[in-house]
Amino acid sequence: MDHIRRWVARQFTTRVIVLMPVAIAINIVLGYTVQSGLKLPIYLDSIGTILVGVLGGPIPGLVTGALSNLIWQYAPGIGSGSQIGPFAITAAAIGLLAGFWGQLGIFRPRRGRALNVVAAVLAVVLIGTMALYTYGRAFSSPDQFASATFKDAQFFDQSRLFFLAVMLVFVGLVAWALVLRRDVGAVFAISAGLFTGIVAAIISAPIYAFFYGGLSGSGTDAIVAAFRAGGDSLYQSTLKQGLLSDPIDKMITTFVVFVIVGNLSRRFVARFPNGEKVLGPEAEPAAISPE
């Protein structure tokens, strides 16, 4: 027990504790904008959670994820009409996994020369395929969009254009990281996001099905409706929706965190519990600038 307590205590340094409320705010602001404003079939509400997990460890990541959802729904003046609270379990699992990814060094830079172009092509093809499949399910028609998301059909084109813009930027940034920067670490980060998204979908499916009847009030409801129309059960529909939306969402999120961490001061990152593992053996001392 003493070993476990010391392991947990080491993760809650001053820097981690200061970062956690900032990360929670990032989660709520981005998540609310995407789900309530843009109605995209993705979430982008776990960037802060994954950032804390990668830098701090599994337990700070877990706490940040859970608190983000609970504060979002239940804090006075913030979560009016939100249905995100029960998904605190999913958010906690995302943060927990992010902490383990950080401890395993998944997010460290990996300079590649021979395989970077191949990795870039494979990553872009995978991302593009998943994005197109999600797009086809989420935006099959304005009427379905309106009935499933409870938004006027006039928002259909706006939501569709925003989704395409997000995916184009994402693919472009991945290509930049892999081809121009020759950093195949992006592939590891995206792979971690894919696995995290699958786990999140499996955990979220029964919550969608039994708490809300498959409807969460987000843009992903259109996908659930499409599967239901195809004859799937409620649980099957919500699981399939999650497997379409969560993996692409977490791939985007983990890549964003990879870019953020890679552009922070190396000295700043090194002072976090997972700092040395995030920087990796390829970190160049000369790149550390005095603060």
C-alpha contacts under 8 A as a table, 3 or more apart, distances in Angstrom:
res1	aa1	res2	aa2	distance
1	M	4	I	5.11
1	M	5	R	6.22
2	D	5	R	5.07
2	D	6	R	6.14
3	H	6	R	5.20
3	H	7	W	6.11
4	I	7	W	4.97
4	I	8	V	6.18
5	R	8	V	5.17
5	R	9	A	6.01
6	R	9	A	4.98
6	R	10	R	6.06
7	W	10	R	5.40
7	W	11	Q	6.87
8	V	11	Q	5.45
8	V	12	F	7.03
8	V	59	I	6.77
9	A	12	F	5.44
9	A	13	T	7.63
10	R	13	T	6.46
10	R	273	P	6.92
11	Q	16	V	7.44
11	Q	56	G	5.53
11	Q	57	G	5.72
11	Q	59	I	7.19
11	Q	60	P	6.79
11	Q	273	P	5.78
12	F	15	R	7.96
12	F	16	V	5.75
12	F	17	I	6.13
12	F	56	G	7.16
12	F	60	P	6.78
13	T	16	V	5.25
13	T	17	I	6.27
13	T	272	F	7.46
13	T	273	P	7.47
14	T	17	I	5.15
14	T	18	V	6.17
15	R	18	V	5.16
15	R	19	L	6.09
15	R	271	R	7.92
15	R	272	F	6.79
16	V	19	L	5.01
16	V	20	M	6.18
16	V	52	V	7.01
16	V	55	L	7.80
16	V	56	G	5.81
16	V	60	P	7.48
16	V	272	F	6.99
17	I	20	M	5.37
17	I	21	P	7.60
18	V	21	P	6.54
18	V	22	V	7.30
19	L	22	V	5.31
19	L	23	A	6.12
19	L	52	V	7.01
20	M	23	A	5.04
20	M	24	I	6.19
20	M	48	G	7.82
20	M	52	V	6.56
20	M	60	P	7.65
20	M	64	T	6.09
21	P	24	I	4.97
21	P	25	A	6.23
21	P	64	T	7.89
22	V	25	A	5.19
22	V	26	I	6.32
22	V	48	G	7.59
23	A	26	I	5.01
23	A	27	N	6.22
23	A	47	I	7.54
23	A	48	G	3.94
23	A	49	T	6.30
23	A	51	L	7.51
23	A	52	V	7.06
23	A	64	T	7.37
24	I	27	N	5.09
24	I	28	I	6.30
24	I	48	G	6.11
24	I	49	T	7.18
24	I	64	T	6.37
24	I	65	G	7.61
24	I	67	L	7.35
24	I	68	S	5.05
25	A	28	I	5.23
25	A	29	V	6.06
25	A	48	G	7.93
25	A	68	S	7.68
26	I	29	V	5.33
26	I	30	L	5.98
26	I	45	D	7.70
26	I	47	I	7.26
26	I	48	G	5.79
27	N	30	L	5.53
27	N	31	G	5.68
27	N	44	L	7.51
27	N	45	D	4.49
27	N	46	S	5.51
27	N	47	I	6.25
27	N	48	G	5.54
27	N	49	T	7.27
27	N	68	S	6.63
28	I	31	G	5.11
28	I	32	Y	5.78
28	I	45	D	6.45
28	I	68	S	6.68
28	I	69	N	7.87
28	I	72	W	6.19
29	V	32	Y	5.35
29	V	33	T	6.14
29	V	45	D	7.99
30	L	33	T	5.13
30	L	34	V	6.13
30	L	44	L	6.30
30	L	45	D	5.81
31	G	34	V	5.30
31	G	35	Q	5.91
31	G	36	S	7.99
31	G	43	Y	5.86
31	G	44	L	5.60
31	G	45	D	4.12
31	G	46	S	7.87
32	Y	35	Q	5.33
32	Y	36	S	5.38
32	Y	37	G	6.91
32	Y	45	D	7.82
33	T	36	S	5.70
33	T	37	G	4.84
33	T	38	L	6.33
34	V	37	G	5.61
34	V	38	L	4.87
34	V	39	K	5.78
34	V	40	L	5.93
34	V	42	I	7.60
34	V	43	Y	6.29
34	V	44	L	7.02
35	Q	38	L	6.10
35	Q	39	K	4.73
35	Q	40	L	6.18
35	Q	42	I	7.71
35	Q	43	Y	6.31
35	Q	217	G	7.92
35	Q	218	S	5.06
35	Q	219	G	6.25
36	S	39	K	5.71
36	S	217	G	8.00
36	S	218	S	6.67
38	L	158	Q	7.46
38	L	159	S	5.50
38	L	162	F	7.22
39	K	149	T	7.74
39	K	159	S	5.90
39	K	218	S	6.07
39	K	219	G	4.47
40	L	43	Y	7.24
40	L	159	S	5.86
40	L	160	R	7.55
40	L	162	F	7.46
40	L	163	F	6.10
40	L	218	S	7.56
40	L	219	G	4.97
40	L	220	T	7.25
41	P	134	T	7.61
41	P	138	A	6.45
41	P	163	F	7.79
41	P	218	S	7.36
41	P	219	G	4.54
41	P	220	T	4.47
41	P	221	D	7.98
41	P	222	A	7.95
41	P	223	I	7.87
41	P	245	S	6.33
42	I	219	G	7.19
42	I	220	T	6.82
42	I	245	S	5.64
42	I	246	D	7.05
42	I	248	I	7.59
42	I	249	D	5.37
43	Y	46	S	7.90
43	Y	249	D	6.32
44	L	47	I	6.51
44	L	249	D	6.40
44	L	250	K	7.77
44	L	252	I	7.94
44	L	253	T	6.36
45	D	48	G	7.68
46	S	49	T	4.95
46	S	50	I	6.11
46	S	65	G	7.13
46	S	91	A	7.29
46	S	94	I	7.82
46	S	253	T	6.98
47	I	50	I	5.37
47	I	51	L	6.10
47	I	253	T	5.57
47	I	254	T	7.32
47	I	256	V	7.44
47	I	257	V	6.53
48	G	51	L	5.03
48	G	52	V	6.20
48	G	64	T	7.83
49	T	52	V	5.35
49	T	53	G	6.19
49	T	61	G	5.50
49	T	62	L	7.65
49	T	64	T	5.55
49	T	65	G	5.16
49	T	91	A	7.73
49	T	94	I	7.45
49	T	95	G	5.39
49	T	98	A	7.92
50	I	53	G	4.95
50	I	54	V	5.93
50	I	61	G	6.49
50	I	94	I	7.06
50	I	95	G	5.52
50	I	98	A	5.22
50	I	99	G	7.52
50	I	253	T	7.92
50	I	254	T	7.07
50	I	257	V	7.08
51	L	54	V	5.26
51	L	55	L	6.20
51	L	61	G	7.86
51	L	98	A	7.74
51	L	257	V	5.87
51	L	261	V	7.96
52	V	55	L	5.32
52	V	56	G	5.36
52	V	57	G	7.14
52	V	60	P	6.48
52	V	61	G	5.29
52	V	64	T	7.32
52	V	95	G	7.62
52	V	99	G	7.66
53	G	56	G	5.21
53	G	57	G	4.72
53	G	58	P	5.44
53	G	59	I	7.47
53	G	60	P	6.08
53	G	61	G	3.87
53	G	62	L	7.38
53	G	95	G	5.37
53	G	96	L	6.66
53	G	97	L	7.60
53	G	98	A	4.79
53	G	99	G	3.93
53	G	100	F	7.64
53	G	102	G	6.85
54	V	57	G	6.02
54	V	58	P	7.86
54	V	61	G	7.66
54	V	98	A	5.30
54	V	99	G	4.86
54	V	100	F	7.45
54	V	101	W	6.43
54	V	102	G	4.10
54	V	103	Q	7.32
54	V	107	F	7.59
54	V	274	N	6.85
54	V	278	V	7.56
55	L	99	G	7.35
55	L	102	G	6.39
55	L	269	V	7.33
55	L	272	F	5.77
55	L	273	P	6.46
55	L	274	N	5.06
55	L	275	G	6.08
55	L	278	V	7.30
56	G	60	P	6.14
56	G	61	G	7.14
56	G	99	G	6.79
56	G	272	F	5.96
56	G	273	P	5.25
56	G	274	N	5.78
57	G	60	P	5.84
57	G	61	G	6.22
57	G	96	L	7.62
57	G	98	A	7.54
57	G	99	G	4.02
57	G	100	F	6.70
57	G	102	G	6.77
57	G	103	Q	6.89
57	G	273	P	6.87
57	G	274	N	6.51
58	P	61	G	5.12
58	P	62	L	6.05
58	P	95	G	6.32
58	P	96	L	4.22
58	P	97	L	6.54
58	P	98	A	6.54
58	P	99	G	3.61
58	P	100	F	5.76
59	I	62	L	4.96
59	I	63	V	6.16
59	I	95	G	7.66
59	I	96	L	6.20
59	I	99	G	7.21
60	P	63	V	5.10
60	P	64	T	5.96
60	P	95	G	7.52
60	P	96	L	7.93
60	P	99	G	7.83
61	G	64	T	5.15
61	G	65	G	6.14
61	G	92	A	7.04
61	G	94	I	7.63
61	G	95	G	3.85
61	G	96	L	5.44
61	G	98	A	6.76
61	G	99	G	6.01
62	L	65	G	5.31
62	L	66	A	6.25
62	L	91	A	7.20
62	L	92	A	4.12
62	L	93	A	6.28
62	L	94	I	7.11
62	L	95	G	4.37
62	L	96	L	4.76
63	V	66	A	5.26
63	V	67	L	5.97
63	V	92	A	6.40
63	V	95	G	7.52
64	T	67	L	5.28
64	T	68	S	5.98
64	T	92	A	7.33
64	T	95	G	7.04
65	G	68	S	5.25
65	G	69	N	6.70
65	G	88	A	6.61
65	G	91	A	4.48
65	G	92	A	4.69
65	G	93	A	7.83
65	G	94	I	7.11
65	G	95	G	5.65
66	A	69	N	5.58
66	A	70	L	6.32
66	A	88	A	4.39
66	A	89	I	6.46
66	A	90	T	7.96
66	A	91	A	5.55
66	A	92	A	4.85
67	L	70	L	5.03
67	L	71	I	5.78
67	L	88	A	7.22
68	S	71	I	5.41
68	S	72	W	5.92
68	S	88	A	7.56
69	N	72	W	4.98
69	N	73	Q	6.33
69	N	84	I	5.72
69	N	85	G	5.10
69	N	86	P	7.77
69	N	87	F	6.78
69	N	88	A	5.14
69	N	91	A	7.27
70	L	73	Q	5.48
70	L	74	Y	5.78
70	L	75	A	7.50
70	L	84	I	7.50
70	L	85	G	4.97
70	L	86	P	7.90
70	L	88	A	6.43
71	I	74	Y	5.31
71	I	75	A	4.86
71	I	78	I	7.61
71	I	79	G	7.38
71	I	85	G	7.98
72	W	75	A	6.26
72	W	78	I	5.93
72	W	79	G	4.88
72	W	82	S	7.44
72	W	84	I	7.10
72	W	85	G	7.22
73	Q	78	I	6.79
73	Q	79	G	3.87
73	Q	80	S	6.70
73	Q	81	G	7.67
73	Q	82	S	5.33
73	Q	83	Q	6.57
73	Q	84	I	5.98
73	Q	85	G	5.39
74	Y	78	I	7.42
74	Y	79	G	5.73
74	Y	80	S	7.86
74	Y	85	G	7.35
75	A	78	I	5.62
75	A	79	G	6.20
76	P	79	G	6.95
76	P	80	S	7.76
77	G	80	S	6.53
79	G	82	S	5.15
82	S	85	G	7.67
83	Q	86	P	7.37
83	Q	216	S	6.24
83	Q	217	G	7.34
84	I	87	F	5.53
84	I	88	A	7.29
84	I	216	S	7.74
85	G	88	A	5.67
86	P	89	I	6.71
86	P	207	I	7.10
87	F	90	T	5.16
87	F	91	A	6.34
87	F	204	S	6.79
87	F	207	I	7.11
88	A	91	A	4.92
88	A	92	A	5.95
89	I	92	A	5.15
89	I	93	A	6.37
89	I	203	I	7.83
90	T	93	A	5.13
90	T	94	I	6.30
90	T	200	A	5.73
90	T	203	I	6.00
90	T	204	S	6.17
91	A	94	I	5.04
91	A	95	G	6.30
91	A	200	A	7.89
92	A	95	G	5.16
92	A	96	L	6.11
93	A	96	L	4.97
93	A	97	L	6.15
93	A	200	A	7.31
94	I	97	L	5.27
94	I	98	A	6.16
94	I	196	T	6.42
94	I	200	A	6.82
95	G	98	A	5.00
95	G	99	G	6.26
96	L	99	G	5.23
96	L	100	F	6.62
97	L	100	F	5.14
97	L	101	W	6.19
97	L	196	T	6.94
98	A	101	W	4.96
98	A	102	G	6.18
99	G	102	G	5.08
99	G	103	Q	6.28
100	F	103	Q	4.98
100	F	104	L	6.09
101	W	104	L	5.11
101	W	105	G	6.29
101	W	106	I	5.31
101	W	107	F	7.12
101	W	192	A	7.26
102	G	105	G	5.17
102	G	106	I	6.01
102	G	107	F	6.29
102	G	274	N	6.10
102	G	277	K	6.83
102	G	278	V	6.12
103	Q	106	I	7.74
103	Q	274	N	5.83
103	Q	277	K	6.19
103	Q	278	V	7.60
104	L	277	K	7.00
105	G	108	R	5.54
105	G	277	K	4.85
105	G	278	V	5.24
105	G	279	L	7.89
105	G	280	G	6.77
106	I	185	G	7.49
106	I	188	F	5.99
106	I	189	A	6.21
106	I	192	A	7.60
106	I	278	V	7.33
107	F	185	G	6.55
107	F	186	A	7.65
107	F	188	F	7.02
107	F	189	A	5.64
107	F	258	F	5.98
107	F	278	V	5.64
108	R	185	G	6.30
108	R	277	K	6.95
108	R	278	V	4.57
108	R	279	L	5.17
108	R	280	G	5.42
109	P	183	D	6.13
109	P	184	V	7.29
109	P	185	G	4.87
109	P	186	A	7.64
109	P	262	G	7.44
109	P	278	V	7.96
109	P	279	L	6.96
109	P	280	G	7.07
109	P	282	E	7.24
110	R	183	D	5.24
110	R	184	V	5.41
110	R	185	G	4.66
110	R	282	E	7.31
111	R	182	R	5.64
111	R	183	D	4.54
111	R	184	V	6.12
111	R	185	G	7.31
112	G	115	L	6.16
112	G	116	N	5.45
112	G	182	R	5.46
112	G	183	D	5.85
112	G	184	V	5.78
113	R	116	N	5.69
113	R	182	R	6.41
114	A	117	V	7.37
115	L	118	V	5.31
115	L	119	A	6.00
115	L	184	V	7.99
116	N	119	A	5.03
116	N	120	A	6.02
116	N	178	L	5.68
116	N	179	V	6.17
116	N	182	R	5.83
116	N	183	D	7.12
116	N	184	V	5.84
117	V	120	A	4.99
117	V	121	V	6.24
117	V	178	L	6.88
117	V	179	V	5.85
118	V	121	V	5.22
118	V	122	L	6.24
119	A	122	L	5.22
119	A	123	A	5.99
119	A	178	L	7.23
119	A	184	V	6.97
119	A	187	V	6.99
120	A	123	A	5.18
120	A	124	V	6.04
120	A	174	V	7.28
120	A	175	A	5.84
120	A	178	L	5.43
120	A	179	V	6.57
120	A	187	V	7.96
121	V	124	V	5.29
121	V	125	V	6.07
122	L	125	V	5.20
122	L	126	L	6.11
123	A	126	L	5.19
123	A	127	I	6.07
123	A	174	V	7.84
123	A	187	V	6.83
124	V	127	I	5.11
124	V	128	G	5.82
124	V	171	V	6.09
124	V	174	V	7.31
124	V	175	A	7.17
125	V	128	G	5.08
125	V	129	T	6.00
126	L	129	T	5.23
126	L	130	M	6.27
127	I	130	M	5.31
127	I	131	A	5.99
127	I	171	V	7.28
127	I	248	I	7.24
128	G	131	A	5.06
128	G	132	L	6.08
128	G	171	V	7.56
129	T	132	L	5.28
129	T	133	Y	6.26
130	M	133	Y	5.15
130	M	134	T	6.15
130	M	244	L	7.43
130	M	248	I	6.73
131	A	134	T	5.14
131	A	135	Y	5.98
131	A	167	M	7.10
131	A	248	I	6.92
132	L	135	Y	4.93
132	L	136	G	6.07
133	Y	136	G	5.19
133	Y	137	R	6.39
133	Y	244	L	7.70
134	T	137	R	5.27
134	T	138	A	6.01
134	T	244	L	5.86
134	T	245	S	6.73
135	Y	138	A	5.24
135	Y	139	F	5.83
135	Y	140	S	7.96
135	Y	160	R	7.96
135	Y	163	F	7.97
136	G	139	F	5.68
136	G	140	S	5.73
137	R	140	S	5.82
137	R	222	A	7.60
137	R	223	I	5.59
137	R	226	A	6.75
138	A	145	F	7.30
138	A	219	G	7.71
138	A	220	T	6.99
138	A	222	A	5.38
138	A	223	I	5.04
138	A	226	A	7.88
139	F	142	P	7.13
139	F	144	Q	7.86
139	F	145	F	6.47
139	F	156	F	7.63
139	F	160	R	6.86
139	F	222	A	7.58
140	S	144	Q	7.12
140	S	145	F	7.66
141	S	144	Q	5.43
141	S	145	F	6.25
142	P	145	F	4.99
142	P	146	A	6.10
142	P	153	A	5.34
142	P	154	Q	7.97
142	P	156	F	5.66
143	D	146	A	5.13
143	D	147	S	6.17
143	D	153	A	6.40
144	Q	147	S	5.21
144	Q	148	A	5.95
144	Q	222	A	6.55
144	Q	225	A	7.71
144	Q	226	A	7.95
145	F	148	A	5.46
145	F	149	T	5.92
145	F	150	F	7.96
145	F	151	K	7.57
145	F	153	A	6.75
145	F	156	F	6.60
145	F	222	A	5.54
146	A	149	T	5.54
146	A	150	F	5.49
146	A	151	K	5.06
146	A	152	D	5.40
146	A	153	A	4.95
146	A	156	F	7.57
147	S	150	F	5.54
147	S	151	K	7.38
147	S	222	A	7.87
148	A	215	L	7.92
148	A	221	D	5.32
148	A	222	A	4.75
148	A	225	A	6.18
149	T	217	G	5.98
149	T	218	S	6.23
149	T	219	G	5.75
149	T	220	T	7.73
149	T	221	D	5.67
149	T	222	A	6.11
150	F	217	G	7.31
151	K	155	F	6.94
152	D	155	F	5.98
152	D	156	F	7.77
153	A	156	F	5.30
154	Q	157	D	6.93
154	Q	158	Q	7.80
155	F	158	Q	5.18
155	F	159	S	6.05
156	F	159	S	5.35
156	F	160	R	6.14
157	D	160	R	5.05
157	D	161	L	6.05
158	Q	161	L	5.27
158	Q	162	F	6.21
159	S	162	F	5.18
159	S	163	F	6.19
160	R	163	F	5.18
160	R	164	L	6.31
161	L	164	L	5.13
161	L	165	A	6.09
162	F	165	A	5.00
162	F	166	V	6.13
163	F	166	V	5.16
163	F	167	M	6.28
164	L	167	M	5.17
164	L	168	L	6.11
165	A	168	L	5.16
165	A	169	V	6.20
166	V	169	V	5.27
166	V	170	F	6.11
167	M	170	F	4.95
167	M	171	V	6.08
168	L	171	V	5.28
168	L	172	G	6.06
169	V	172	G	5.07
169	V	173	L	6.10
170	F	173	L	5.22
170	F	174	V	6.22
170	F	252	I	6.80
171	V	174	V	5.15
171	V	175	A	6.19
172	G	175	A	5.18
172	G	176	W	6.16
173	L	176	W	4.93
173	L	177	A	6.16
174	V	177	A	5.16
174	V	178	L	6.16
174	V	186	A	7.18
174	V	255	F	7.89
175	A	178	L	5.24
175	A	179	V	5.67
175	A	180	L	7.51
176	W	179	V	5.49
176	W	180	L	5.11
176	W	181	R	6.44
177	A	180	L	5.95
177	A	181	R	4.91
177	A	182	R	6.29
177	A	183	D	5.79
177	A	184	V	7.60
177	A	186	A	6.89
178	L	181	R	5.85
178	L	182	R	4.75
178	L	183	D	5.10
178	L	184	V	5.55
178	L	186	A	6.92
179	V	182	R	5.08
179	V	183	D	7.60
183	D	186	A	6.41
184	V	187	V	5.48
184	V	188	F	7.25
185	G	188	F	5.19
185	G	189	A	6.40
186	A	189	A	5.05
186	A	190	I	6.10
186	A	255	F	6.53
186	A	258	F	6.92
187	V	190	I	5.14
187	V	191	S	6.03
188	F	191	S	5.05
188	F	192	A	6.19
189	A	192	A	5.10
189	A	193	G	6.27
189	A	251	M	7.69
189	A	254	T	5.85
189	A	255	F	5.95
189	A	258	F	6.60
190	I	193	G	4.88
190	I	194	L	6.22
190	I	250	K	7.92
190	I	251	M	4.85
190	I	252	I	7.37
190	I	254	T	6.08
190	I	255	F	5.81
191	S	194	L	5.00
191	S	195	F	6.40
191	S	251	M	7.17
192	A	195	F	5.25
192	A	196	T	6.07
192	A	251	M	7.56
192	A	254	T	7.38
193	G	196	T	4.95
193	G	197	G	5.96
193	G	247	P	6.67
193	G	250	K	4.65
193	G	251	M	4.28
193	G	252	I	7.54
193	G	253	T	7.25
193	G	254	T	5.39
193	G	255	F	7.80
194	L	197	G	5.13
194	L	198	I	6.40
194	L	247	P	4.78
194	L	248	I	6.98
194	L	250	K	6.29
194	L	251	M	5.48
195	F	198	I	5.22
195	F	199	V	6.40
195	F	247	P	7.21
196	T	199	V	5.18
196	T	200	A	6.08
196	T	247	P	7.10
196	T	250	K	6.62
197	G	200	A	4.96
197	G	201	A	6.09
197	G	243	L	7.33
197	G	246	D	4.54
197	G	247	P	3.89
197	G	248	I	7.30
197	G	249	D	7.17
197	G	250	K	5.30
197	G	251	M	7.52
198	I	201	A	5.14
198	I	202	I	6.36
198	I	242	G	7.71
198	I	243	L	6.00
198	I	246	D	6.65
198	I	247	P	5.78
199	V	202	I	5.22
199	V	203	I	6.31
200	A	203	I	5.20
200	A	204	S	5.95
200	A	242	G	7.62
200	A	246	D	6.63
201	A	204	S	5.11
201	A	205	A	5.97
201	A	239	L	6.21
201	A	241	Q	7.94
201	A	242	G	4.33
201	A	243	L	5.54
201	A	246	D	5.89
201	A	247	P	7.92
202	I	205	A	5.56
202	I	206	P	7.86
202	I	239	L	6.40
202	I	242	G	7.33
202	I	243	L	7.86
203	I	206	P	6.80
203	I	207	I	7.45
204	S	207	I	5.16
204	S	208	Y	6.15
204	S	239	L	7.68
204	S	242	G	7.25
205	A	208	Y	5.23
205	A	209	A	6.14
205	A	235	Y	6.50
205	A	238	T	5.14
205	A	239	L	4.80
205	A	242	G	6.75
206	P	209	A	4.94
206	P	210	F	5.79
206	P	211	F	7.80
206	P	235	Y	6.58
206	P	238	T	7.72
206	P	239	L	7.97
207	I	210	F	5.53
207	I	211	F	5.39
207	I	212	Y	7.26
208	Y	211	F	5.80
208	Y	212	Y	5.38
208	Y	213	G	6.17
208	Y	214	G	4.63
208	Y	215	L	6.44
208	Y	216	S	6.76
208	Y	238	T	6.37
209	A	212	Y	5.96
209	A	213	G	4.65
209	A	214	G	4.53
209	A	215	L	7.82
209	A	234	L	6.05
209	A	235	Y	5.55
209	A	238	T	6.39
210	F	213	G	5.59
210	F	214	G	7.45
211	F	214	G	7.90
212	Y	215	L	5.39
212	Y	216	S	6.39
213	G	234	L	7.34
214	G	221	D	7.32
214	G	224	V	6.69
214	G	234	L	6.53
214	G	235	Y	7.79
214	G	237	S	7.73
214	G	238	T	5.90
215	L	218	S	7.75
215	L	221	D	5.53
215	L	224	V	7.62
216	S	220	T	7.83
216	S	221	D	6.57
217	G	221	D	6.66
218	S	221	D	5.93
219	G	222	A	6.18
220	T	223	I	5.39
220	T	224	V	6.77
220	T	241	Q	7.03
220	T	245	S	7.10
221	D	224	V	5.05
221	D	225	A	6.24
222	A	225	A	5.15
222	A	226	A	6.30
223	I	226	A	5.06
223	I	227	F	6.46
223	I	241	Q	5.66
224	V	227	F	5.32
224	V	228	R	6.20
224	V	237	S	5.37
224	V	238	T	5.74
224	V	240	K	7.75
224	V	241	Q	5.56
225	A	228	R	5.01
225	A	229	A	6.10
225	A	237	S	7.76
226	A	229	A	5.18
226	A	230	G	6.47
227	F	230	G	4.99
227	F	231	G	6.79
227	F	232	D	5.90
227	F	237	S	5.19
227	F	240	K	7.64
227	F	241	Q	7.76
228	R	231	G	5.37
228	R	232	D	5.14
228	R	233	S	6.61
228	R	234	L	6.79
228	R	237	S	5.89
229	A	232	D	7.40
232	D	236	Q	5.78
232	D	237	S	5.74
233	S	236	Q	5.12
233	S	237	S	6.00
234	L	237	S	5.10
234	L	238	T	6.24
235	Y	238	T	5.26
235	Y	239	L	6.12
236	Q	239	L	5.17
236	Q	240	K	6.05
237	S	240	K	5.19
237	S	241	Q	6.03
238	T	241	Q	4.98
238	T	242	G	6.10
239	L	242	G	5.03
239	L	243	L	6.18
240	K	243	L	5.02
240	K	244	L	6.25
241	Q	244	L	5.16
241	Q	245	S	6.11
242	G	245	S	5.17
242	G	246	D	5.24
242	G	247	P	7.81
243	L	246	D	5.75
243	L	247	P	6.22
244	L	247	P	6.48
244	L	248	I	7.08
245	S	248	I	5.75
245	S	249	D	6.02
246	D	249	D	5.01
246	D	250	K	5.96
247	P	250	K	5.24
247	P	251	M	6.01
248	I	251	M	5.04
248	I	252	I	6.26
249	D	252	I	5.29
249	D	253	T	6.18
250	K	253	T	4.78
250	K	254	T	5.85
251	M	254	T	5.39
251	M	255	F	6.17
252	I	255	F	5.27
252	I	256	V	6.21
253	T	256	V	5.12
253	T	257	V	6.32
254	T	257	V	5.06
254	T	258	F	6.08
255	F	258	F	4.85
255	F	259	V	6.24
256	V	259	V	5.16
256	V	260	I	6.17
257	V	260	I	4.94
257	V	261	V	6.03
258	F	261	V	5.35
258	F	262	G	6.07
259	V	262	G	5.05
259	V	263	N	6.30
260	I	263	N	5.32
260	I	264	L	6.45
261	V	264	L	5.29
261	V	269	V	7.51
264	L	268	F	6.98
264	L	269	V	6.77
265	S	268	F	5.09
265	S	269	V	6.32
265	S	288	I	6.82
265	S	289	S	7.23
266	R	269	V	5.11
266	R	270	A	6.01
266	R	279	L	7.26
266	R	287	A	7.24
266	R	288	I	5.43
266	R	289	S	7.70
267	R	270	A	5.13
267	R	271	R	6.65
267	R	288	I	5.79
267	R	289	S	7.18
267	R	290	P	7.77
268	F	271	R	5.64
268	F	272	F	7.51
269	V	272	F	5.71
269	V	275	G	5.02
269	V	276	E	7.77
269	V	278	V	7.81
269	V	279	L	7.52
270	A	273	P	7.77
270	A	274	N	7.53
270	A	275	G	3.98
270	A	276	E	5.38
270	A	279	L	7.21
271	R	275	G	5.93
272	F	275	G	4.76
273	P	276	E	7.85
274	N	277	K	5.43
274	N	278	V	6.06
275	G	278	V	5.12
275	G	279	L	6.15
276	E	279	L	5.15
276	E	280	G	5.94
277	K	280	G	5.01
279	L	282	E	7.25
279	L	283	A	5.62
280	G	283	A	5.83
283	A	287	A	7.81
284	E	287	A	5.47
284	E	288	I	7.39
285	P	288	I	5.52
286	A	289	S	7.57
